[in-house]
Amino acid sequence: MTVKFKTVITKAGAEKLAAATVPNAKKVNFTAMAVGDGGGALPVPDASQTKLVKEVWRHALNKISQDKKNKNYVVAELLIPPEVGGFWMREMGLYDDTGTLIAVGNMAESYKPALAEGSGRAQTLRMVIMVSDISSVELTIDTSTVMATQEYVDGKLTEHEQSRRHPDATLTAKGFTQLSSATDSASEVLAATPKAVKAAYDLANGKYTAADATTARKGIVQLSSAADSVSEVLAATPKAVKTAYDLANGKYTAQDATTAQKGIVQLSSATDSTSETLAATLKAVKVANDNANGRVPSGRKINGHALTEDFNISSQDIFNGQASGIGNAADLNAYTIPGLYYQPANAQAQTGKNYPEANAGSLEVYKHAGITQIYRIYNNSRSYIRTLYGATWSDWVKQYDAANKPSAGDVGAVPLNSDGSVDKVTALKYCNQIFTRTDGTPLEIGHLKGTTGNFYIDIHTDGTLNGQDYKYRLTFTDAGAAQTSGQWIPGNYANFDARYLQLAGGAVNGNLTVKNTLQIGSIGSAVLNIGDNDSGLRNSVDGQVDLWANSKVMGYWNTTTFSFTGQIIPTNYSNFDGRYYTKTESDSRFQAKGSYTPAGQAYTKAESDARYPLKSATVIGVRVSARGSMGSASSGSADIDAPVGSFITGRYSNNGDARYSVWYSRALQINVNGTWKTITA
């Protein structure tokens, strides 16, 4: 049987690799690999594993890389050094930096000996896993934990020795270079040998024949400190240069510049100087220019006043022409900039929004912690005010003055010199008097003593209040009842007629509920019409109610009889169904009229009861009866029949002589309601 080796991604590893594919997510960082002996047997990798079956050794990865041919393959490498061993290797697991088992696999069984066992070797394990997105995996490791095998190091050294991949030396970097003994080469990549250096030195030391310097070429020159020489073949020393500098610095006598002549001048950035010997810098010019640009031109006027002279500003100068017109369909909520505005036309105010009145007027807007608007009506001098605070406009409030006084309704008052009404709740103390006539006859309104809600109105006959001397009293109780001390005689009964049934008769338009006795007429004359006047209930004699329909007596009922002319169709037949057979049941149970079974062809009830179990009978047992016998000891011929309802069960013969036989029989019986009965044909 061929053993299959494989590596699987664990469930935890799959979740981490999937999460790492999200943009800006943390990559999966493989850091360690472990080997195990599988508990003594080759294990089968399971994606649900969280650890090896039996781990024997774990160490940081030696290398993590991307496969060169398969770009989505990740190769993890573990190096087991020679000094580690003494265990079998049958399984390996790959872990990330959090200790999570990402992948697990089995491998060919191999024993890793320890040095103490007399043998040792370095062993490299590689695990290859496939990922959907290589960018989700961190392909760098901590190089401080990497171990290189001796074979790897020796190989790299051999490769390095045999390679030609060494950088050449340049003018800016060290490297390998080729030697040269040439003395006339211009190369910058060759190195001079001592031989070439010696040849150049000898040439410079013994055979140098450089020419003297002139004004036309470079060469050898002699120094001179003279400050007054005109030679063109000598070179000035620093001393000669200093002498000339000091002479120029200390003995210059150029004249200063004035407004009348050129000369040396000092610069100044001041903008308030009156000096005529200093020169302005560009900075001072810019400051002056910026200042001029921000000033009002001298030719400009304010309200007709030129700025070239002083003038007094009057109120006319401030307000003349300063008001702005309000257009058609304008919303006054939008006017929050302080200033004066006006609406010239009533028609335009009527199309606008948030006006106190749809009339022409002026608008004043003031700004402080909020906004205040004052609107004055042109045609009546009324004025309104409102404010805007916290993004909410208050309601317009009318301002009262001598020309626009508040009405009694505005302040909730009754006029002193005319009729009026009190529309607001007014509290009256006990026994306050209200005089309704000039002669002093009072109308008293008060609250009954000792009660919580009773309220009364007294009408007195004279101008005095003497306790209970009222002529009429109307009391309203806290239970909602109205009581009077005398008879109520309305001047108009229409309200009562529409609500109550008159003694003389009338029609009731709504439902009428009578909880006690309802007496209609007398014996022989009582009539209760239903629908119209020829149908309903009548009373013809004592103790009987007649049923009338279209002026005909259709039935009646009294203490003993219910009579009805015509068909009765009940809505519920359950009472009848429990007492009578339906037509269908009757047809199935009885013969039709005129179709009878002739005498002798049908069993009577008694015969049927004797032959068949009742419909309600229940068979509770079946058996065979006791044995019976028949036949005779005779040599003659004879017919033998079993009794009715019985069957032959056996025969007896005398010494094989069939002429002397006895036949045995038994009957089949059933138990019906406790009684055994023989079943007959």
C-alpha positions as CSV (number, residue, x, y, z in Angstrom):
1,M,0.0,0.0,0.0
2,T,1.4,3.4,-1.1
3,V,1.7,5.9,1.8
4,K,0.6,9.4,0.8
5,F,2.2,12.4,2.4
6,K,0.4,15.8,2.4
7,T,0.2,19.2,4.0
8,V,-3.1,20.9,4.9
9,I,-4.0,24.4,6.0
10,T,-5.7,24.4,9.4
11,K,-9.1,26.1,10.0
12,A,-7.4,28.7,12.1
13,G,-4.8,29.2,9.4
14,A,-7.4,29.6,6.7
15,E,-9.2,32.2,8.7
16,K,-6.0,34.2,9.3
17,L,-5.0,34.0,5.6
18,A,-8.4,35.1,4.5
19,A,-8.5,38.0,6.9
20,A,-5.1,39.1,5.7
21,T,-6.4,39.7,2.2
22,V,-8.5,42.7,3.4
23,P,-6.9,46.0,2.5
24,N,-4.6,47.4,5.2
25,A,-5.0,44.1,7.2
26,K,-2.1,42.6,9.2
27,K,-0.1,40.0,7.2
28,V,0.4,36.5,8.4
29,N,3.9,36.2,9.8
30,F,5.4,32.7,9.7
31,T,8.0,32.5,12.5
32,A,8.5,28.9,13.6
33,M,8.2,25.2,12.7
34,A,7.9,22.2,14.9
35,V,8.4,18.4,14.3
36,G,6.8,15.5,16.1
37,D,6.9,11.7,16.3
38,G,3.1,11.3,15.8
39,G,2.8,9.4,19.0
40,G,4.6,6.4,17.5
41,A,2.6,6.2,14.3
42,L,2.4,8.1,11.0
43,P,-0.5,10.6,11.5
44,V,-3.0,11.9,8.9
45,P,-3.1,15.7,8.9
46,D,-6.4,17.2,9.9
47,A,-7.5,20.8,9.3
48,S,-9.1,21.0,12.7
49,Q,-5.7,20.4,14.5
50,T,-4.4,23.1,16.8
51,K,-1.2,21.3,17.7
52,L,0.9,18.3,16.6
53,V,0.0,14.9,17.9
54,K,3.2,14.8,19.9
55,E,5.7,17.6,19.4
56,V,9.4,16.8,20.0
57,W,11.3,19.9,18.9
58,R,10.5,23.5,17.7
59,H,12.7,26.3,16.4
60,A,12.5,29.6,14.5
61,L,12.4,29.3,10.7
62,N,15.7,29.4,8.9
63,K,14.2,30.8,5.7
64,I,10.8,31.9,4.3
65,S,10.5,32.5,0.6
66,Q,8.3,32.5,-2.5
67,D,8.6,29.7,-4.9
68,K,10.3,30.8,-8.1
69,K,8.0,28.9,-10.5
70,N,4.8,29.0,-8.6
71,K,4.2,32.5,-7.3
72,N,1.5,31.6,-4.9
73,Y,3.6,28.9,-3.2
74,V,5.3,29.8,0.1
75,V,8.4,27.7,1.1
76,A,9.2,27.6,4.8
77,E,12.6,26.0,5.8
78,L,13.7,24.7,9.2
79,L,17.3,23.7,10.0
80,I,17.9,21.1,12.7
81,P,21.6,21.3,13.8
82,P,23.7,18.2,14.4
83,E,23.7,18.6,18.2
84,V,19.9,18.2,18.3
85,G,18.4,14.7,18.0
86,G,17.3,11.5,19.7
87,F,13.8,11.4,18.2
88,W,11.7,10.2,15.3
89,M,10.1,12.7,12.9
90,R,6.7,11.8,11.3
91,E,4.9,15.2,11.4
92,M,5.6,18.9,11.2
93,G,3.7,22.1,11.8
94,L,4.1,25.7,10.7
95,Y,3.3,28.5,13.3
96,D,2.8,32.2,13.0
97,D,4.1,34.9,15.4
98,T,1.0,34.4,17.7
99,G,1.7,30.7,18.2
100,T,-1.2,29.7,16.0
101,L,-0.8,26.4,14.0
102,I,-1.2,27.6,10.3
103,A,-0.4,24.4,8.5
104,V,0.3,20.7,9.4
105,G,1.7,17.9,7.4
106,N,3.1,14.4,7.7
107,M,6.4,13.2,6.2
108,A,8.4,10.1,5.6
109,E,9.5,8.6,8.9
110,S,13.1,9.6,9.8
111,Y,15.2,9.2,12.9
112,K,17.3,12.2,14.0
113,P,20.2,10.9,16.0
114,A,21.9,12.9,18.8
115,L,25.7,13.4,18.8
116,A,25.8,11.3,22.0
117,E,24.6,8.3,20.0
118,G,27.7,8.4,17.9
119,S,26.3,10.1,14.9
120,G,25.1,13.5,14.0
121,R,24.0,15.4,11.0
122,A,22.3,18.7,10.1
123,Q,18.8,18.1,8.6
124,T,16.8,20.6,6.7
125,L,12.9,20.4,6.5
126,R,10.9,22.3,4.0
127,M,7.1,22.8,4.0
128,V,5.4,24.2,0.9
129,I,1.9,25.7,1.3
130,M,-0.3,27.4,-1.4
131,V,-2.0,30.7,-0.6
132,S,-4.6,32.6,-2.7
133,D,-2.8,36.0,-2.2
134,I,1.0,36.0,-1.7
135,S,0.7,39.6,-0.4
136,S,-1.1,38.3,2.7
137,V,2.1,36.6,3.9
138,E,5.1,38.3,5.4
139,L,8.2,36.9,3.6
140,T,10.8,38.3,5.9
141,I,12.2,36.7,9.1
142,D,14.5,37.6,11.9
143,T,18.0,36.9,10.6
144,S,19.5,36.7,14.1
145,T,17.8,33.4,14.5
146,V,18.9,31.9,11.2
147,M,21.4,29.1,11.2
148,A,23.5,28.3,8.1
149,T,24.7,24.8,7.4
150,Q,28.3,24.1,7.0
151,E,27.6,22.7,3.5
152,Y,25.8,26.0,2.7
153,V,28.7,28.1,3.9
154,D,31.3,26.1,2.1
155,G,29.3,26.2,-1.1
156,K,28.8,29.9,-0.9
157,L,32.6,30.5,-0.3
158,T,33.5,28.3,-3.3
159,E,31.0,30.1,-5.4
160,H,32.4,33.4,-4.3
161,E,35.9,32.4,-5.0
162,Q,35.1,31.3,-8.5
163,S,32.8,34.1,-9.4
164,R,33.7,37.4,-11.1
165,R,30.9,39.3,-9.4
166,H,33.3,41.7,-7.6
167,P,32.7,45.4,-7.9
168,D,35.5,47.4,-9.6
169,A,37.1,50.3,-7.7
170,T,36.0,53.8,-8.8
171,L,36.9,57.3,-7.8
172,T,34.0,57.2,-5.3
173,A,34.0,53.5,-4.1
174,K,36.5,50.9,-3.1
175,G,36.8,47.7,-5.1
176,F,39.0,45.5,-7.3
177,T,41.3,47.2,-9.7
178,Q,44.0,46.4,-12.3
179,L,47.6,47.6,-11.9
180,S,49.4,49.5,-14.6
181,S,53.0,50.8,-15.0
182,A,52.2,53.2,-17.7
183,T,53.2,56.8,-17.1
184,D,51.2,58.3,-20.0
185,S,47.8,56.8,-19.3
186,A,44.7,58.9,-18.6
187,S,42.7,56.0,-17.2
188,E,40.7,56.5,-14.0
189,V,40.0,52.8,-13.5
190,L,43.6,51.5,-13.4
191,A,46.0,51.6,-10.3
192,A,49.6,52.8,-10.8
193,T,52.4,50.4,-9.8
194,P,55.4,51.7,-7.8
195,K,57.3,51.5,-11.0
196,A,55.0,54.0,-12.7
197,V,55.2,56.3,-9.6
198,K,59.0,56.2,-9.5
199,A,59.2,57.1,-13.2
200,A,56.9,60.1,-12.7
201,Y,58.9,61.2,-9.6
202,D,62.2,61.0,-11.4
203,L,60.8,63.0,-14.3
204,A,59.5,65.7,-12.0
205,N,62.6,65.9,-9.8
206,G,65.4,66.1,-12.4
207,K,63.9,67.2,-15.7
208,Y,61.3,69.9,-14.9
209,T,61.6,72.9,-17.5
210,A,58.3,74.8,-16.9
211,A,58.2,78.3,-18.6
212,D,57.7,81.6,-16.7
213,A,54.2,83.0,-16.3
214,T,53.0,85.8,-18.5
215,T,49.7,87.7,-18.9
216,A,48.9,85.2,-21.7
217,R,49.8,81.8,-20.0
218,K,50.4,80.1,-16.8
219,G,53.9,79.4,-15.4
220,I,56.4,80.2,-12.7
221,V,56.2,83.6,-11.2
222,Q,58.2,85.7,-8.7
223,L,56.4,87.4,-5.8
224,S,56.7,91.2,-5.0
225,S,55.5,93.4,-2.1
226,A,55.9,96.6,-3.9
227,A,52.8,98.8,-3.9
228,D,54.0,101.2,-6.7
229,S,55.4,98.6,-9.3
230,V,54.1,98.5,-12.9
231,S,55.6,95.1,-13.6
232,E,53.5,92.5,-15.5
233,V,55.8,89.6,-14.7
234,L,55.7,89.8,-10.9
235,A,52.9,88.6,-8.5
236,A,51.7,90.8,-5.7
237,T,52.0,89.4,-2.2
238,P,49.2,89.8,0.4
239,K,51.3,92.5,2.0
240,A,51.1,94.6,-1.2
241,V,47.4,93.9,-1.5
242,K,46.8,95.1,2.1
243,T,48.8,98.3,1.5
244,A,46.6,99.1,-1.5
245,Y,43.4,98.3,0.4
246,D,44.2,100.4,3.4
247,L,45.0,103.3,1.1
248,A,41.7,103.0,-0.7
249,N,39.7,102.5,2.6
250,G,41.1,105.4,4.6
251,K,41.8,108.1,2.0
252,Y,38.6,108.2,0.0
253,T,37.2,111.8,-0.1
254,A,34.2,111.5,-2.4
255,Q,31.5,114.2,-1.6
256,D,28.0,113.5,-0.2
257,A,25.0,113.7,-2.4
258,T,22.6,116.7,-2.0
259,T,19.5,117.9,-3.7
260,A,21.8,119.9,-6.0
261,Q,24.6,117.4,-6.8
262,K,25.3,113.7,-7.1
263,G,27.4,111.9,-4.4
264,I,27.5,109.3,-1.8
265,V,24.2,108.8,0.1
266,Q,23.0,106.8,3.1
267,L,19.9,104.6,2.7
268,S,16.9,104.8,5.1
269,S,13.6,102.8,5.5
270,A,11.9,105.4,7.7
271,T,8.5,106.6,6.5
272,D,8.2,109.6,8.8
273,S,11.6,111.2,8.2
274,T,12.0,114.8,6.7
275,S,15.7,114.4,5.8
276,E,16.9,115.6,2.5
277,T,20.3,113.8,2.7
278,L,19.0,110.2,3.1
279,A,17.8,108.0,0.3
280,A,14.6,106.0,0.7
281,T,14.9,102.2,0.4
282,L,12.5,100.1,-1.6
283,K,10.9,99.0,1.7
284,A,10.0,102.6,2.6
285,V,8.7,103.2,-0.9
286,K,6.4,100.1,-0.6
287,V,5.1,101.2,2.8
288,A,4.2,104.6,1.5
289,N,2.6,103.2,-1.6
290,D,0.5,100.7,0.4
291,N,-0.6,103.6,2.7
292,A,-1.7,105.7,-0.3
293,N,-3.6,102.8,-1.9
294,G,-5.7,102.4,1.3
295,R,-6.7,106.1,1.5
296,V,-9.7,107.8,0.0
297,P,-8.9,109.9,-3.1
298,S,-9.1,113.7,-2.5
299,G,-11.6,114.1,-5.3
300,R,-14.2,111.9,-3.7
301,K,-17.3,113.4,-2.0
302,I,-19.6,112.2,0.8
303,N,-23.3,113.3,0.4
304,G,-22.1,116.2,-1.8
305,H,-19.4,117.3,0.6
306,A,-15.8,117.4,-0.8
307,L,-13.1,115.8,1.3
308,T,-10.8,118.8,0.8
309,E,-12.5,120.8,3.5
310,D,-14.0,120.3,7.0
311,F,-17.8,119.9,7.2
312,N,-20.4,119.0,9.9
313,I,-22.3,115.7,9.4
314,S,-26.1,116.2,10.1
315,S,-28.8,113.5,10.6
316,Q,-29.8,114.2,7.0
317,D,-26.3,113.3,5.8
318,I,-26.5,110.0,7.7
319,F,-30.1,108.9,6.7
320,N,-30.6,110.6,3.4
321,G,-30.8,107.9,0.7
322,Q,-29.7,105.2,3.0
323,A,-32.9,103.1,3.1
324,S,-33.2,100.1,0.7
325,G,-36.4,99.0,-1.0
326,I,-38.1,95.7,-0.3
327,G,-39.1,93.9,-3.5
328,N,-42.1,91.8,-4.5
329,A,-42.7,88.4,-2.8
330,A,-39.9,89.1,-0.3
331,D,-39.5,87.1,3.0
332,L,-38.8,89.4,5.9
333,N,-37.0,86.5,7.6
334,A,-34.1,87.1,5.2
335,Y,-33.5,90.7,6.3
336,T,-30.9,90.3,9.1
337,I,-28.3,92.9,8.0
338,P,-28.7,96.1,10.1
339,G,-30.2,99.0,8.2
340,L,-33.3,100.8,7.0
341,Y,-35.7,99.2,4.5
342,Y,-39.1,100.1,3.1
343,Q,-41.9,98.3,1.3
344,P,-43.6,100.9,-0.9
345,A,-46.6,98.9,-2.1
346,N,-49.4,97.0,-0.4
347,A,-49.6,94.6,-3.3
348,Q,-46.0,93.6,-2.8
349,A,-46.5,93.1,0.9
350,Q,-49.4,90.8,0.2
351,T,-47.2,88.5,-1.9
352,G,-44.4,88.5,0.7
353,K,-43.9,86.3,3.7
354,N,-43.7,87.0,7.5
355,Y,-45.2,90.5,7.5
356,P,-47.1,91.6,10.6
357,E,-49.7,93.1,8.2
358,A,-49.9,92.8,4.5
359,N,-49.5,96.5,4.1
360,A,-46.7,98.9,2.9
361,G,-44.4,100.1,5.6
362,S,-40.8,100.7,6.8
363,L,-38.5,98.1,8.4
364,E,-35.7,98.8,10.8
365,V,-33.2,96.0,11.5
366,Y,-30.8,96.1,14.5
367,K,-28.1,93.6,15.4
368,H,-26.9,92.8,18.9
369,A,-26.8,89.4,20.5
370,G,-29.7,88.6,18.2
371,I,-31.6,90.5,15.5
372,T,-34.5,92.9,16.2
373,Q,-37.0,94.0,13.5
374,I,-39.4,96.9,13.8
375,Y,-42.1,97.3,11.1
376,R,-44.2,100.5,10.9
377,I,-47.4,100.5,8.8
378,Y,-47.8,103.6,6.6
379,N,-51.6,103.9,6.4
380,N,-52.4,103.6,10.2
381,S,-49.1,104.3,12.1
382,R,-49.2,100.9,13.8
383,S,-45.8,99.4,14.7
384,Y,-44.8,95.8,15.4
385,I,-41.6,94.3,16.8
386,R,-40.0,90.9,16.9
387,T,-36.6,89.3,17.5
388,L,-34.4,86.5,16.1
389,Y,-32.4,84.5,18.7
390,G,-31.0,81.1,18.5
391,A,-32.2,80.7,14.9
392,T,-35.8,81.2,15.9
393,W,-38.0,84.2,15.1
394,S,-40.5,85.4,17.8
395,D,-44.0,86.4,16.9
396,W,-44.7,89.9,15.8
397,V,-46.0,92.0,18.8
398,K,-48.1,95.1,18.2
399,Q,-46.8,98.2,20.0
400,Y,-49.6,100.2,21.7
401,D,-49.5,104.0,21.7
402,A,-51.9,106.9,21.9
403,A,-53.1,106.4,18.4
404,N,-53.3,102.6,18.7
405,K,-54.8,101.8,22.1
406,P,-55.5,98.3,23.1
407,S,-59.1,97.2,22.9
408,A,-61.0,95.6,25.8
409,G,-60.6,92.3,24.0
410,D,-56.8,92.8,23.7
411,V,-56.4,93.1,27.5
412,G,-59.4,90.8,28.5
413,A,-61.6,93.7,29.8
414,V,-65.2,94.7,29.6
415,P,-65.9,98.3,28.4
416,L,-67.2,100.6,31.1
417,N,-69.5,102.6,28.8
418,S,-70.9,99.8,26.6
419,D,-72.0,96.2,26.5
420,G,-69.4,93.5,26.6
421,S,-68.7,90.0,27.6
422,V,-66.1,88.4,29.9
423,D,-64.4,85.7,27.8
424,K,-61.8,84.7,30.3
425,V,-62.1,82.8,33.6
426,T,-62.8,85.2,36.5
427,A,-62.6,84.1,40.1
428,L,-65.4,85.4,42.4
429,K,-65.2,85.0,46.1
430,Y,-68.2,83.8,48.2
431,C,-71.4,86.0,47.8
432,N,-70.0,88.5,45.3
433,Q,-72.9,90.7,43.9
434,I,-73.5,91.4,40.3
435,F,-76.2,94.1,39.8
436,T,-78.1,93.8,36.5
437,R,-80.4,96.8,36.9
438,T,-80.0,100.4,38.1
439,D,-82.6,99.9,40.8
440,G,-80.2,97.7,42.7
441,T,-82.0,94.3,42.2
442,P,-79.0,92.0,42.5
443,L,-78.0,88.9,40.8
444,E,-76.0,86.9,43.3
445,I,-73.4,84.3,42.2
446,G,-71.6,82.2,44.8
447,H,-70.3,78.9,46.1
448,L,-72.4,77.0,48.7
449,K,-70.8,76.7,52.1
450,G,-69.6,73.4,53.2
451,T,-69.4,71.9,49.7
452,T,-66.5,71.4,47.3
453,G,-68.1,72.1,44.0
454,N,-71.7,73.3,44.3
455,F,-72.3,76.6,42.6
456,Y,-75.5,78.7,42.7
457,I,-77.1,81.7,41.1
458,D,-79.7,83.7,43.2
459,I,-82.1,86.3,41.8
460,H,-83.3,88.6,44.6
461,T,-86.5,90.7,44.5
462,D,-85.0,93.9,46.0
463,G,-81.7,95.5,46.5
464,T,-80.7,93.9,49.7
465,L,-79.1,90.6,50.5
466,N,-80.6,89.0,53.6
467,G,-79.3,85.4,53.4
468,Q,-82.1,83.2,52.0
469,D,-84.4,86.0,50.7
470,Y,-83.8,85.0,47.0
471,K,-86.8,84.6,44.8
472,Y,-85.2,82.1,42.5
473,R,-82.2,79.9,42.9
474,L,-80.3,77.8,40.2
475,T,-77.8,75.4,41.7
476,F,-75.1,73.4,39.8
477,T,-73.7,70.5,41.7
478,D,-70.3,69.0,41.4
479,A,-72.0,65.9,40.1
480,G,-73.1,67.8,37.0
481,A,-76.8,68.3,38.0
482,A,-78.7,71.5,37.6
483,Q,-81.4,72.2,40.2
484,T,-83.9,75.1,40.5
485,S,-86.2,76.3,43.2
486,G,-89.2,76.8,40.9
487,Q,-90.7,75.6,37.7
488,W,-88.8,75.9,34.4
489,I,-91.0,77.3,31.7
490,P,-88.9,77.7,28.5
491,G,-90.0,80.3,26.0
492,N,-89.1,77.9,23.2
493,Y,-89.6,74.1,23.5
494,A,-87.9,73.3,20.2
495,N,-84.8,71.9,21.9
496,F,-86.9,69.7,24.2
497,D,-89.2,68.6,21.3
498,A,-86.2,67.4,19.3
499,R,-84.8,65.4,22.2
500,Y,-87.9,64.0,24.1
501,L,-91.1,62.1,23.2
502,Q,-94.2,64.3,23.9
503,L,-97.1,63.0,25.9
504,A,-99.4,63.5,23.0
505,G,-97.3,61.1,21.0
506,G,-94.6,61.2,18.4
507,A,-91.8,59.2,16.6
508,V,-88.7,57.8,18.2
509,N,-85.9,57.9,15.6
510,G,-83.3,56.0,17.6
511,N,-83.2,52.8,19.5
512,L,-85.5,52.5,22.5
513,T,-84.5,50.3,25.5
514,V,-87.2,49.6,28.1
515,K,-85.7,48.0,31.2
516,N,-89.1,47.6,33.0
517,T,-92.7,47.0,31.9
518,L,-93.9,48.6,28.7
519,Q,-97.7,48.9,28.6
520,I,-99.4,49.2,25.2
521,G,-103.1,49.9,25.1
522,S,-105.7,47.7,26.8
523,I,-107.3,44.3,26.2
524,G,-109.0,44.2,22.8
525,S,-107.5,47.5,21.6
526,A,-103.7,47.1,22.1
527,V,-101.8,47.5,18.8
528,L,-98.1,47.4,18.2
529,N,-97.3,48.2,14.5
530,I,-94.0,47.1,13.0
531,G,-92.9,48.6,9.8
532,D,-96.3,50.0,8.7
533,N,-99.8,50.3,10.2
534,D,-101.2,47.0,8.9
535,S,-98.5,44.6,10.2
536,G,-97.5,43.9,13.8
537,L,-99.0,42.6,17.0
538,R,-102.6,42.9,18.2
539,N,-104.5,41.8,21.4
540,S,-107.9,40.5,20.7
541,V,-108.7,38.6,23.9
542,D,-107.1,38.4,27.3
543,G,-104.0,36.2,27.4
544,Q,-103.5,36.1,23.6
545,V,-101.3,37.9,21.1
546,D,-102.2,37.9,17.5
547,L,-99.7,38.2,14.6
548,W,-100.9,40.4,11.7
549,A,-99.4,40.8,8.3
550,N,-100.9,43.1,5.6
551,S,-104.1,43.3,7.7
552,K,-104.4,39.5,7.9
553,V,-104.2,37.3,11.0
554,M,-101.2,35.0,10.3
555,G,-101.2,33.3,13.7
556,Y,-101.5,33.7,17.4
557,W,-100.1,32.4,20.7
558,N,-101.6,32.0,24.2
559,T,-100.9,30.0,27.3
560,T,-101.5,26.6,25.6
561,T,-101.3,27.1,21.8
562,F,-99.0,28.5,19.2
563,S,-100.8,28.7,15.8
564,F,-99.3,29.9,12.5
565,T,-100.6,30.0,9.0
566,G,-98.0,29.2,6.4
567,Q,-94.6,27.5,6.5
568,I,-92.2,27.8,9.4
569,I,-88.6,28.0,8.4
570,P,-86.3,28.0,11.5
571,T,-82.8,29.2,11.3
572,N,-81.6,26.4,13.5
573,Y,-82.9,22.8,13.1
574,S,-80.8,21.2,15.9
575,N,-83.9,20.8,18.1
576,F,-85.8,19.1,15.3
577,D,-82.8,17.0,14.2
578,G,-82.6,15.5,17.7
579,R,-86.2,14.5,17.7
580,Y,-87.2,13.5,14.1
581,Y,-85.8,11.6,11.1
582,T,-84.9,13.6,8.1
583,K,-86.3,12.7,4.7
584,T,-83.0,11.1,3.6
585,E,-82.9,9.0,6.8
586,S,-86.5,8.0,6.4
587,D,-86.1,7.0,2.8
588,S,-83.2,4.8,3.8
589,R,-85.0,3.2,6.7
590,F,-88.6,2.7,5.5
591,Q,-90.4,1.6,2.4
592,A,-92.0,4.2,0.3
593,K,-95.8,4.5,0.5
594,G,-97.6,1.8,-1.5
595,S,-94.5,-0.5,-1.7
596,Y,-94.8,-3.1,1.0
597,T,-93.2,-6.6,1.4
598,P,-95.9,-9.3,1.1
599,A,-96.7,-11.4,4.1
600,G,-94.3,-14.3,4.7
601,Q,-91.4,-12.6,2.8
602,A,-90.2,-10.4,5.7
603,Y,-89.3,-11.2,9.3
604,T,-91.2,-9.6,12.1
605,K,-89.3,-7.6,14.7
606,A,-89.5,-10.5,17.1
607,E,-88.2,-12.9,14.5
608,S,-85.4,-10.5,13.6
609,D,-84.4,-10.0,17.2
610,A,-84.2,-13.8,17.6
611,R,-82.1,-14.3,14.5
612,Y,-79.8,-11.3,14.4
613,P,-78.0,-9.2,17.0
614,L,-79.4,-5.8,17.7
615,K,-77.9,-2.8,16.1
616,S,-76.6,-1.8,19.5
617,A,-75.4,-5.3,20.4
618,T,-71.6,-6.0,20.8
619,V,-70.0,-9.4,20.1
620,I,-67.6,-10.0,22.9
621,G,-66.7,-13.7,22.3
622,V,-66.7,-16.7,19.8
623,R,-66.6,-20.4,20.7
624,V,-67.7,-23.9,19.6
625,S,-70.4,-25.6,21.6
626,A,-70.2,-28.9,23.5
627,R,-69.9,-32.0,21.3
628,G,-73.0,-33.7,20.1
629,S,-73.5,-37.1,18.5
630,M,-75.8,-38.7,15.9
631,G,-76.2,-42.1,14.1
632,S,-77.1,-45.6,15.3
633,A,-75.6,-49.1,15.6
634,S,-77.5,-50.6,12.7
635,S,-76.6,-52.5,9.6
636,G,-79.1,-50.7,7.6
637,S,-78.7,-47.5,5.5
638,A,-79.5,-44.1,7.0
639,D,-79.0,-40.3,6.2
640,I,-77.1,-38.4,8.8
641,D,-77.3,-34.5,9.0
642,A,-75.7,-32.3,11.5
643,P,-78.0,-30.1,13.6
644,V,-78.8,-26.6,12.3
645,G,-75.8,-24.3,13.0
646,S,-73.5,-27.3,13.7
647,F,-70.7,-29.0,11.7
648,I,-69.3,-32.6,11.7
649,T,-66.2,-32.9,13.9
650,G,-65.6,-36.7,14.0
651,R,-66.9,-40.3,13.6
652,Y,-66.8,-43.5,15.7
653,S,-67.0,-47.0,14.2
654,N,-67.1,-50.4,16.0
655,N,-64.0,-52.4,15.1
656,G,-63.8,-50.9,11.6
657,D,-67.4,-51.8,10.8
658,A,-68.8,-48.7,9.1
659,R,-72.4,-49.9,9.6
660,Y,-72.1,-49.2,13.3
661,S,-71.0,-45.5,13.3
662,V,-71.5,-42.5,15.6
663,W,-71.0,-39.0,14.1
664,Y,-70.0,-36.1,16.3
665,S,-70.8,-32.4,15.7
666,R,-70.3,-29.0,17.3
667,A,-72.1,-25.6,16.8
668,L,-70.3,-22.2,16.3
669,Q,-71.6,-19.7,18.9
670,I,-71.1,-16.0,19.6
671,N,-71.5,-14.0,22.9
672,V,-73.7,-11.0,22.3
673,N,-73.9,-8.7,25.3
674,G,-73.2,-11.6,27.7
675,T,-75.5,-14.2,26.0
676,W,-74.2,-17.1,23.9
677,K,-76.1,-17.6,20.7
678,T,-75.7,-20.3,18.0
679,I,-75.0,-18.9,14.5
680,T,-77.6,-20.4,12.1
681,A,-77.9,-20.1,8.3
